[in-house]
Amino acid sequence: MKRILYTQLIKWRDSRVRKPLLLHGARQVGKSYLLEQFGKNEFPTFFRFNFEQMPQLAKIFQADLVPKRIIRELSLVAGKTIIPEKHLLIFDEIQECPKALTSLKYFNE
């Protein structure tokens, strides 16, 4: 199953029109692990933001849902510049922050 999902992630990465990707599934089945391995193997850098472990991330999404500002603030949290065209962003446990989930619509634009 992991190989099938990994292959689908590769197709997503190679897509000319890459939209935000939501990975749903039962708890504790390896979704985060799979995405981290994908980030390590397929991108120069990946960033994982866990909304359950870092509830203060929700403040970033309160002002507005402008992707450039959000990326800038997430870069400050990460301590490195995030380049959306090159880097993978993983929003783990995003359901803990409904506005972050809503922001994915704007990242698509």
Secondary structure, DSSP 8 states (H G I E B T S, - for coil): -HHHHHHHHHHHHH-SS---------TTSSHHHHHHHHHHHHSS-EEEEETTT-GGGGGGGTS---HHHHHHHHHHHHTS---TTTSEEEEETGGG-HHHHHHHHHHH-
